[in-house]
Amino acid sequence: MENYIYLVKNGDLYNIGVVKTIEICQKDLNPGKVIAYSKVENADFFCQELYKRYSDVRLPQSIYFRLNKSQVNDCKFMLSDAGKRDYFEPIFSGFLLAFTFFSSWLLISLLII
């Protein structure tokens, strides 16, 4: 199920969380300003990953963070990238790709000769 993950600025604090619609986020976290958001398939997992990433600047027992400018930019980039992610990975990559290519090429060459 797709939900929105968001980054909201409220004063000097930032809030990272998950919500079903972005309108609810804007209404409930007023006067905070939505800085970035993304609609993702597994928002709860992604949110927990962000919590781990910024655990050193998290206020104890809350969903608020004291992020610096580079952390805010990093979080915004991650949110913008999260919505575009393709969760399908290629079957062949790296060594297996090269081995399969050369094996196929050799087999086809032998069949032609």
N, CA, C and O atoms as CSV, one atom per row, in Angstrom:
chain,resi,resn,atom,element,x,y,z
A,1,MET,N,N,0.837,-1.181,0.000
A,1,MET,CA,C,0.000,0.000,0.000
A,1,MET,C,C,0.883,1.247,0.000
A,1,MET,O,O,1.813,1.364,0.798
A,2,GLU,N,N,0.585,2.153,-0.886
A,2,GLU,CA,C,1.389,3.363,-0.989
A,2,GLU,C,C,0.918,4.417,-0.004
A,2,GLU,O,O,-0.278,4.682,0.124
A,3,ASN,N,N,1.881,5.015,0.693
A,3,ASN,CA,C,1.648,6.131,1.594
A,3,ASN,C,C,2.673,7.210,1.271
A,3,ASN,O,O,3.613,6.985,0.508
A,4,TYR,N,N,2.480,8.367,1.857
A,4,TYR,CA,C,3.427,9.456,1.694
A,4,TYR,C,C,4.392,9.471,2.868
A,4,TYR,O,O,3.990,9.276,4.015
A,5,ILE,N,N,5.653,9.699,2.581
A,5,ILE,CA,C,6.635,9.976,3.615
A,5,ILE,C,C,7.010,11.442,3.441
A,5,ILE,O,O,7.188,11.912,2.318
A,6,TYR,N,N,7.130,12.160,4.547
A,6,TYR,CA,C,7.291,13.605,4.451
A,6,TYR,C,C,8.396,14.127,5.349
A,6,TYR,O,O,8.814,13.467,6.300
A,7,LEU,N,N,8.860,15.323,5.027
A,7,LEU,CA,C,9.790,16.095,5.842
A,7,LEU,C,C,9.153,17.466,6.044
A,7,LEU,O,O,8.907,18.197,5.085
A,8,VAL,N,N,8.889,17.802,7.308
A,8,VAL,CA,C,8.230,19.064,7.648
A,8,VAL,C,C,9.158,19.878,8.539
A,8,VAL,O,O,9.763,19.346,9.469
A,9,LYS,N,N,9.265,21.172,8.247
A,9,LYS,CA,C,10.056,22.082,9.076
A,9,LYS,C,C,9.115,22.867,9.977
A,9,LYS,O,O,8.131,23.452,9.523
A,10,ASN,N,N,9.439,22.865,11.257
A,10,ASN,CA,C,8.661,23.615,12.247
A,10,ASN,C,C,9.658,24.332,13.147
A,10,ASN,O,O,10.205,23.742,14.078
A,11,GLY,N,N,9.887,25.600,12.861
A,11,GLY,CA,C,10.914,26.352,13.591
A,11,GLY,C,C,12.288,25.845,13.197
A,11,GLY,O,O,12.635,25.828,12.016
A,12,ASP,N,N,13.083,25.428,14.197
A,12,ASP,CA,C,14.399,24.864,13.883
A,12,ASP,C,C,14.391,23.335,13.937
A,12,ASP,O,O,15.443,22.703,13.846
A,13,LEU,N,N,13.217,22.751,14.084
A,13,LEU,CA,C,13.075,21.296,14.138
A,13,LEU,C,C,12.465,20.758,12.846
A,13,LEU,O,O,11.732,21.456,12.146
A,14,TYR,N,N,12.783,19.517,12.556
A,14,TYR,CA,C,12.240,18.839,11.386
A,14,TYR,C,C,11.521,17.580,11.833
A,14,TYR,O,O,11.959,16.892,12.755
A,15,ASN,N,N,10.426,17.291,11.176
A,15,ASN,CA,C,9.606,16.129,11.477
A,15,ASN,C,C,9.613,15.212,10.261
A,15,ASN,O,O,9.372,15.655,9.138
A,16,ILE,N,N,9.892,13.932,10.492
A,16,ILE,CA,C,9.853,12.938,9.422
A,16,ILE,C,C,8.786,11.932,9.798
A,16,ILE,O,O,8.788,11.411,10.914
A,17,GLY,N,N,7.867,11.649,8.875
A,17,GLY,CA,C,6.803,10.716,9.197
A,17,GLY,C,C,6.099,10.188,7.966
A,17,GLY,O,O,6.469,10.484,6.830
A,18,VAL,N,N,5.059,9.385,8.231
A,18,VAL,CA,C,4.279,8.727,7.182
A,18,VAL,C,C,2.820,9.125,7.349
A,18,VAL,O,O,2.319,9.218,8.469
A,19,VAL,N,N,2.141,9.358,6.229
A,19,VAL,CA,C,0.730,9.738,6.243
A,19,VAL,C,C,0.073,9.210,4.967
A,19,VAL,O,O,0.739,9.014,3.951
A,20,LYS,N,N,-1.241,8.982,5.031
A,20,LYS,CA,C,-1.961,8.457,3.864
A,20,LYS,C,C,-2.129,9.498,2.769
A,20,LYS,O,O,-1.986,9.188,1.586
A,21,THR,N,N,-2.432,10.739,3.160
A,21,THR,CA,C,-2.544,11.823,2.173
A,21,THR,C,C,-1.746,13.014,2.666
A,21,THR,O,O,-1.670,13.268,3.868
A,22,ILE,N,N,-1.168,13.725,1.758
A,22,ILE,CA,C,-0.319,14.855,2.113
A,22,ILE,C,C,-1.143,16.014,2.690
A,22,ILE,O,O,-0.623,16.832,3.449
A,23,GLU,N,N,-2.427,16.078,2.327
A,23,GLU,CA,C,-3.294,17.119,2.872
A,23,GLU,C,C,-3.451,16.966,4.387
A,23,GLU,O,O,-3.496,17.959,5.113
A,24,ILE,N,N,-3.532,15.725,4.857
A,24,ILE,CA,C,-3.623,15.467,6.300
A,24,ILE,C,C,-2.368,15.961,6.995
A,24,ILE,O,O,-2.435,16.554,8.072
A,25,CYS,N,N,-1.231,15.717,6.379
A,25,CYS,CA,C,0.044,16.158,6.941
A,25,CYS,C,C,0.078,17.679,7.062
A,25,CYS,O,O,0.480,18.208,8.099
A,26,GLN,N,N,-0.337,18.381,6.019
A,26,GLN,CA,C,-0.312,19.843,6.039
A,26,GLN,C,C,-1.264,20.396,7.086
A,26,GLN,O,O,-0.970,21.404,7.728
A,27,LYS,N,N,-2.410,19.734,7.261
A,27,LYS,CA,C,-3.404,20.202,8.216
A,27,LYS,C,C,-2.983,19.910,9.658
A,27,LYS,O,O,-3.079,20.783,10.521
A,28,ASP,N,N,-2.524,18.700,9.916
A,28,ASP,CA,C,-2.191,18.288,11.283
A,28,ASP,C,C,-0.910,18.912,11.816
A,28,ASP,O,O,-0.793,19.146,13.019
A,29,LEU,N,N,0.044,19.181,10.948
A,29,LEU,CA,C,1.329,19.695,11.405
A,29,LEU,C,C,1.450,21.204,11.214
A,29,LEU,O,O,2.559,21.735,11.164
A,30,ASN,N,N,0.342,21.880,11.108
A,30,ASN,CA,C,0.327,23.324,10.996
A,30,ASN,C,C,0.875,23.919,12.280
A,30,ASN,O,O,0.467,23.421,13.330
A,31,PRO,N,N,1.714,24.885,12.336
A,31,PRO,CA,C,2.179,25.813,11.317
A,31,PRO,C,C,3.426,25.334,10.579
A,31,PRO,O,O,4.063,26.121,9.879
A,32,GLY,N,N,3.787,24.054,10.723
A,32,GLY,CA,C,4.962,23.543,10.015
A,32,GLY,C,C,4.790,23.625,8.511
A,32,GLY,O,O,3.672,23.647,7.996
A,33,LYS,N,N,5.914,23.669,7.817
A,33,LYS,CA,C,5.901,23.771,6.358
A,33,LYS,C,C,6.457,22.476,5.778
A,33,LYS,O,O,7.536,22.024,6.160
A,34,VAL,N,N,5.708,21.887,4.854
A,34,VAL,CA,C,6.163,20.665,4.191
A,34,VAL,C,C,7.318,21.022,3.263
A,34,VAL,O,O,7.153,21.788,2.313
A,35,ILE,N,N,8.484,20.461,3.549
A,35,ILE,CA,C,9.687,20.734,2.765
A,35,ILE,C,C,9.791,19.764,1.586
A,35,ILE,O,O,10.104,20.164,0.465
A,36,ALA,N,N,9.522,18.476,1.860
A,36,ALA,CA,C,9.616,17.453,0.816
A,36,ALA,C,C,8.711,16.294,1.176
A,36,ALA,O,O,8.450,16.035,2.351
A,37,TYR,N,N,8.231,15.595,0.150
A,37,TYR,CA,C,7.445,14.389,0.379
A,37,TYR,C,C,7.529,13.504,-0.847
A,37,TYR,O,O,7.877,13.950,-1.941
A,38,SER,N,N,7.203,12.238,-0.637
A,38,SER,CA,C,7.243,11.291,-1.738
A,38,SER,C,C,6.247,10.176,-1.466
A,38,SER,O,O,6.088,9.739,-0.326
A,39,LYS,N,N,5.585,9.722,-2.505
A,39,LYS,CA,C,4.649,8.610,-2.393
A,39,LYS,C,C,5.417,7.327,-2.700
A,39,LYS,O,O,5.922,7.144,-3.808
A,40,VAL,N,N,5.500,6.445,-1.710
A,40,VAL,CA,C,6.278,5.218,-1.868
A,40,VAL,C,C,5.465,4.008,-1.433
A,40,VAL,O,O,4.501,4.124,-0.676
A,41,GLU,N,N,5.868,2.864,-1.922
A,41,GLU,CA,C,5.176,1.605,-1.641
A,41,GLU,C,C,5.329,1.183,-0.184
A,41,GLU,O,O,4.345,0.821,0.460
A,42,ASN,N,N,6.539,1.226,0.337
A,42,ASN,CA,C,6.803,0.753,1.694
A,42,ASN,C,C,7.282,1.921,2.555
A,42,ASN,O,O,8.445,1.970,2.955
A,43,ALA,N,N,6.395,2.842,2.831
A,43,ALA,CA,C,6.759,4.084,3.508
A,43,ALA,C,C,7.235,3.859,4.937
A,43,ALA,O,O,8.149,4.545,5.395
A,44,ASP,N,N,6.633,2.913,5.647
A,44,ASP,CA,C,7.031,2.672,7.032
A,44,ASP,C,C,8.489,2.214,7.115
A,44,ASP,O,O,9.243,2.685,7.967
A,45,PHE,N,N,8.877,1.306,6.240
A,45,PHE,CA,C,10.262,0.837,6.207
A,45,PHE,C,C,11.206,1.979,5.863
A,45,PHE,O,O,12.244,2.142,6.505
A,46,PHE,N,N,10.854,2.767,4.857
A,46,PHE,CA,C,11.696,3.886,4.434
A,46,PHE,C,C,11.834,4.911,5.559
A,46,PHE,O,O,12.912,5.465,5.775
A,47,CYS,N,N,10.742,5.156,6.269
A,47,CYS,CA,C,10.767,6.098,7.387
A,47,CYS,C,C,11.709,5.600,8.491
A,47,CYS,O,O,12.474,6.387,9.050
A,48,GLN,N,N,11.660,4.323,8.802
A,48,GLN,CA,C,12.548,3.756,9.818
A,48,GLN,C,C,14.016,3.875,9.397
A,48,GLN,O,O,14.892,4.097,10.233
A,49,GLU,N,N,14.275,3.726,8.106
A,49,GLU,CA,C,15.642,3.892,7.606
A,49,GLU,C,C,16.122,5.331,7.794
A,49,GLU,O,O,17.277,5.563,8.152
A,50,LEU,N,N,15.237,6.289,7.553
A,50,LEU,CA,C,15.603,7.693,7.782
A,50,LEU,C,C,15.822,7.955,9.269
A,50,LEU,O,O,16.732,8.699,9.637
A,51,TYR,N,N,15.004,7.357,10.122
A,51,TYR,CA,C,15.183,7.513,11.565
A,51,TYR,C,C,16.551,6.994,11.996
A,51,TYR,O,O,17.227,7.618,12.813
A,52,LYS,N,N,16.955,5.856,11.449
A,52,LYS,CA,C,18.279,5.293,11.777
A,52,LYS,C,C,19.384,6.208,11.266
A,52,LYS,O,O,20.382,6.438,11.948
A,53,ARG,N,N,19.192,6.721,10.062
A,53,ARG,CA,C,20.219,7.562,9.438
A,53,ARG,C,C,20.472,8.833,10.248
A,53,ARG,O,O,21.611,9.284,10.370
A,54,TYR,N,N,19.415,9.399,10.791
A,54,TYR,CA,C,19.534,10.661,11.538
A,54,TYR,C,C,19.343,10.471,13.042
A,54,TYR,O,O,18.938,11.406,13.732
A,55,SER,N,N,19.623,9.295,13.550
A,55,SER,CA,C,19.406,8.995,14.970
A,55,SER,C,C,20.266,9.866,15.891
A,55,SER,O,O,19.873,10.129,17.027
A,56,ASP,N,N,21.424,10.314,15.421
A,56,ASP,CA,C,22.298,11.131,16.263
A,56,ASP,C,C,21.754,12.542,16.487
A,56,ASP,O,O,22.179,13.209,17.430
A,57,VAL,N,N,20.837,13.013,15.659
A,57,VAL,CA,C,20.265,14.358,15.836
A,57,VAL,C,C,18.774,14.304,16.190
A,57,VAL,O,O,18.079,15.320,16.150
A,58,ARG,N,N,18.302,13.121,16.530
A,58,ARG,CA,C,16.885,12.956,16.887
A,58,ARG,C,C,16.657,13.360,18.337
A,58,ARG,O,O,17.446,13.026,19.221
A,59,LEU,N,N,15.563,14.087,18.569
A,59,LEU,CA,C,15.190,14.412,19.938
A,59,LEU,C,C,14.662,13.139,20.594
A,59,LEU,O,O,13.891,12.406,19.974
A,60,PRO,N,N,15.058,12.864,21.827
A,60,PRO,CA,C,14.676,11.598,22.470
A,60,PRO,C,C,13.162,11.387,22.506
A,60,PRO,O,O,12.400,12.298,22.826
A,61,GLN,N,N,12.750,10.172,22.172
A,61,GLN,CA,C,11.352,9.740,22.230
A,61,GLN,C,C,10.414,10.614,21.407
A,61,GLN,O,O,9.281,10.871,21.815
A,62,SER,N,N,10.882,11.067,20.257
A,62,SER,CA,C,10.022,11.895,19.402
A,62,SER,C,C,10.327,11.604,17.933
A,62,SER,O,O,11.228,10.834,17.601
A,63,ILE,N,N,9.550,12.243,17.077
A,63,ILE,CA,C,9.797,12.141,15.633
A,63,ILE,C,C,10.398,13.444,15.102
A,63,ILE,O,O,10.330,13.724,13.905
A,64,TYR,N,N,10.983,14.234,15.998
A,64,TYR,CA,C,11.603,15.501,15.612
A,64,TYR,C,C,13.123,15.376,15.598
A,64,TYR,O,O,13.719,14.655,16.398
A,65,PHE,N,N,13.730,16.105,14.658
A,65,PHE,CA,C,15.166,16.052,14.451
A,65,PHE,C,C,15.720,17.463,14.352
A,65,PHE,O,O,15.032,18.375,13.894
A,66,ARG,N,N,16.961,17.641,14.783
A,66,ARG,CA,C,17.676,18.904,14.586
A,66,ARG,C,C,18.669,18.687,13.438
A,66,ARG,O,O,19.855,18.438,13.654
A,67,LEU,N,N,18.153,18.789,12.235
A,67,LEU,CA,C,18.963,18.539,11.044
A,67,LEU,C,C,19.718,19.786,10.627
A,67,LEU,O,O,19.194,20.897,10.707
A,68,ASN,N,N,20.960,19.596,10.178
A,68,ASN,CA,C,21.683,20.732,9.610
A,68,ASN,C,C,21.338,20.829,8.121
A,68,ASN,O,O,20.597,20.001,7.590
A,69,LYS,N,N,21.877,21.837,7.465
A,69,LYS,CA,C,21.495,22.097,6.074
A,69,LYS,C,C,21.846,20.930,5.146
A,69,LYS,O,O,21.052,20.576,4.274
A,70,SER,N,N,23.018,20.336,5.325
A,70,SER,CA,C,23.404,19.215,4.455
A,70,SER,C,C,22.528,17.987,4.712
A,70,SER,O,O,22.231,17.240,3.780
A,71,GLN,N,N,22.114,17.769,5.954
A,71,GLN,CA,C,21.220,16.650,6.259
A,71,GLN,C,C,19.840,16.878,5.656
A,71,GLN,O,O,19.212,15.941,5.165
A,72,VAL,N,N,19.370,18.120,5.692
A,72,VAL,CA,C,18.081,18.447,5.069
A,72,VAL,C,C,18.150,18.194,3.565
A,72,VAL,O,O,17.238,17.598,2.993
A,73,ASN,N,N,19.224,18.641,2.928
A,73,ASN,CA,C,19.387,18.409,1.487
A,73,ASN,C,C,19.485,16.920,1.176
A,73,ASN,O,O,18.923,16.456,0.184
A,74,ASP,N,N,20.193,16.171,2.014
A,74,ASP,CA,C,20.315,14.730,1.844
A,74,ASP,C,C,18.949,14.057,1.972
A,74,ASP,O,O,18.609,13.187,1.171
A,75,CYS,N,N,18.181,14.450,2.956
A,75,CYS,CA,C,16.844,13.886,3.168
A,75,CYS,C,C,15.925,14.227,1.997
A,75,CYS,O,O,15.167,13.373,1.536
A,76,LYS,N,N,15.985,15.457,1.517
A,76,LYS,CA,C,15.166,15.854,0.370
A,76,LYS,C,C,15.529,15.032,-0.869
A,76,LYS,O,O,14.652,14.614,-1.624
A,77,PHE,N,N,16.826,14.805,-1.068
A,77,PHE,CA,C,17.268,13.996,-2.199
A,77,PHE,C,C,16.760,12.561,-2.064
A,77,PHE,O,O,16.284,11.973,-3.035
A,78,MET,N,N,16.862,12.004,-0.864
A,78,MET,CA,C,16.401,10.631,-0.648
A,78,MET,C,C,14.895,10.512,-0.890
A,78,MET,O,O,14.435,9.526,-1.467
A,79,LEU,N,N,14.136,11.502,-0.454
A,79,LEU,CA,C,12.690,11.477,-0.674
A,79,LEU,C,C,12.354,11.615,-2.151
A,79,LEU,O,O,11.453,10.939,-2.648
A,80,SER,N,N,13.065,12.481,-2.855
A,80,SER,CA,C,12.773,12.628,-4.283
A,80,SER,C,C,13.180,11.371,-5.043
A,80,SER,O,O,12.535,10.999,-6.024
A,81,ASP,N,N,14.233,10.724,-4.600
A,81,ASP,CA,C,14.696,9.498,-5.250
A,81,ASP,C,C,13.803,8.312,-4.905
A,81,ASP,O,O,13.670,7.392,-5.712
A,82,ALA,N,N,13.195,8.312,-3.735
A,82,ALA,CA,C,12.373,7.175,-3.279
A,82,ALA,C,C,11.164,6.960,-4.175
A,82,ALA,O,O,10.796,5.817,-4.444
A,83,GLY,N,N,10.552,8.013,-4.631
A,83,GLY,CA,C,9.387,7.877,-5.485
A,83,GLY,C,C,9.706,7.370,-6.877
A,83,GLY,O,O,8.827,6.854,-7.568
A,84,LYS,N,N,10.955,7.513,-7.295
A,84,LYS,CA,C,11.358,7.106,-8.638
A,84,LYS,C,C,12.008,5.737,-8.671
A,84,LYS,O,O,12.291,5.215,-9.750
A,85,ARG,N,N,12.249,5.147,-7.512
A,85,ARG,CA,C,12.966,3.877,-7.455
A,85,ARG,C,C,12.266,2.776,-8.203
A,85,ARG,O,O,11.046,2.627,-8.137
A,86,ASP,N,N,13.057,2.009,-8.913
A,86,ASP,CA,C,12.561,0.827,-9.602
A,86,ASP,C,C,12.997,-0.372,-8.777
A,86,ASP,O,O,14.194,-0.629,-8.641
A,87,TYR,N,N,12.050,-1.102,-8.231
A,87,TYR,CA,C,12.377,-2.188,-7.333
A,87,TYR,C,C,12.713,-3.482,-8.067
A,87,TYR,O,O,13.005,-4.492,-7.426
A,88,PHE,N,N,12.679,-3.471,-9.390
A,88,PHE,CA,C,13.069,-4.642,-10.150
A,88,PHE,C,C,14.559,-4.571,-10.417
A,88,PHE,O,O,15.055,-3.586,-10.962
A,89,GLU,N,N,15.260,-5.606,-10.035
A,89,GLU,CA,C,16.695,-5.657,-10.254
A,89,GLU,C,C,16.984,-6.549,-11.448
A,89,GLU,O,O,16.224,-7.482,-11.706
A,90,PRO,N,N,18.062,-6.294,-12.187
A,90,PRO,CA,C,18.391,-7.139,-13.318
A,90,PRO,C,C,18.778,-8.546,-12.867
A,90,PRO,O,O,19.337,-8.735,-11.787
A,91,ILE,N,N,18.471,-9.521,-13.709
A,91,ILE,CA,C,18.810,-10.906,-13.383
A,91,ILE,C,C,20.314,-11.105,-13.456
A,91,ILE,O,O,20.903,-11.759,-12.596
A,92,PHE,N,N,20.931,-10.545,-14.479
A,92,PHE,CA,C,22.374,-10.684,-14.664
A,92,PHE,C,C,23.046,-9.346,-14.420
A,92,PHE,O,O,22.585,-8.311,-14.900
A,93,SER,N,N,24.143,-9.376,-13.667
A,93,SER,CA,C,24.938,-8.169,-13.478
A,93,SER,C,C,26.358,-8.576,-13.101
A,93,SER,O,O,26.591,-9.680,-12.608
A,94,GLY,N,N,27.287,-7.683,-13.336
A,94,GLY,CA,C,28.672,-7.930,-12.962
A,94,GLY,C,C,29.281,-9.108,-13.693
A,94,GLY,O,O,29.153,-9.234,-14.911
A,95,PHE,N,N,29.945,-9.968,-12.938
A,95,PHE,CA,C,30.645,-11.129,-13.500
A,95,PHE,C,C,29.681,-12.066,-14.207
A,95,PHE,O,O,29.995,-12.575,-15.284
A,96,LEU,N,N,28.523,-12.302,-13.626
A,96,LEU,CA,C,27.544,-13.212,-14.229
A,96,LEU,C,C,27.089,-12.700,-15.596
A,96,LEU,O,O,26.882,-13.491,-16.516
A,97,LEU,N,N,26.933,-11.401,-15.731
A,97,LEU,CA,C,26.566,-10.812,-17.015
A,97,LEU,C,C,27.656,-11.054,-18.059
A,97,LEU,O,O,27.364,-11.476,-19.178
A,98,ALA,N,N,28.907,-10.787,-17.694
A,98,ALA,CA,C,30.019,-10.984,-18.625
A,98,ALA,C,C,30.162,-12.459,-18.997
A,98,ALA,O,O,30.344,-12.792,-20.168
A,99,PHE,N,N,30.080,-13.332,-18.013
A,99,PHE,CA,C,30.195,-14.772,-18.269
A,99,PHE,C,C,29.084,-15.248,-19.196
A,99,PHE,O,O,29.347,-16.011,-20.126
A,100,THR,N,N,27.865,-14.820,-18.966
A,100,THR,CA,C,26.728,-15.219,-19.804
A,100,THR,C,C,26.892,-14.691,-21.229
A,100,THR,O,O,26.613,-15.403,-22.193
A,101,PHE,N,N,27.340,-13.456,-21.358
A,101,PHE,CA,C,27.541,-12.872,-22.680
A,101,PHE,C,C,28.581,-13.655,-23.478
A,101,PHE,O,O,28.326,-14.042,-24.618
A,102,PHE,N,N,29.746,-13.886,-22.886
A,102,PHE,CA,C,30.805,-14.583,-23.609
A,102,PHE,C,C,30.445,-16.048,-23.871
A,102,PHE,O,O,30.794,-16.579,-24.925
A,103,SER,N,N,29.777,-16.693,-22.963
A,103,SER,CA,C,29.343,-18.084,-23.179
A,103,SER,C,C,28.347,-18.154,-24.332
A,103,SER,O,O,28.442,-19.033,-25.189
A,104,SER,N,N,27.404,-17.236,-24.350
A,104,SER,CA,C,26.417,-17.204,-25.439
A,104,SER,C,C,27.079,-16.899,-26.767
A,104,SER,O,O,26.768,-17.522,-27.782
A,105,TRP,N,N,27.988,-15.946,-26.761
A,105,TRP,CA,C,28.700,-15.581,-27.979
A,105,TRP,C,C,29.491,-16.771,-28.517
A,105,TRP,O,O,29.483,-17.034,-29.720
A,106,LEU,N,N,30.171,-17.487,-27.630
A,106,LEU,CA,C,30.956,-18.663,-28.033
A,106,LEU,C,C,30.052,-19.752,-28.583
A,106,LEU,O,O,30.372,-20.350,-29.610
A,107,LEU,N,N,28.940,-20.025,-27.931
A,107,LEU,CA,C,27.999,-21.050,-28.374
A,107,LEU,C,C,27.414,-20.710,-29.747
A,107,LEU,O,O,27.345,-21.571,-30.624
A,108,ILE,N,N,27.003,-19.481,-29.926
A,108,ILE,CA,C,26.443,-19.054,-31.223
A,108,ILE,C,C,27.497,-19.118,-32.313
A,108,ILE,O,O,27.201,-19.521,-33.438
A,109,SER,N,N,28.739,-18.722,-31.991
A,109,SER,CA,C,29.828,-18.789,-32.974
A,109,SER,C,C,30.084,-20.233,-33.407
A,109,SER,O,O,30.300,-20.501,-34.589
A,110,LEU,N,N,30.061,-21.159,-32.450
A,110,LEU,CA,C,30.273,-22.567,-32.774
A,110,LEU,C,C,29.117,-23.123,-33.602
A,110,LEU,O,O,29.340,-23.948,-34.488
A,111,LEU,N,N,27.921,-22.697,-33.338
A,111,LEU,CA,C,26.767,-23.154,-34.108
A,111,LEU,C,C,26.807,-22.643,-35.546
A,111,LEU,O,O,26.381,-23.337,-36.469
A,112,ILE,N,N,27.311,-21.448,-35.728
A,112,ILE,CA,C,27.401,-20.863,-37.069
A,112,ILE,C,C,28.453,-21.581,-37.896
A,112,ILE,O,O,28.252,-21.806,-39.090
A,113,ILE,N,N,29.560,-21.940,-37.287
A,113,ILE,CA,C,30.665,-22.605,-37.983
A,113,ILE,C,C,30.252,-24.013,-38.224
A,113,ILE,O,O,31.013,-24.790,-38.800
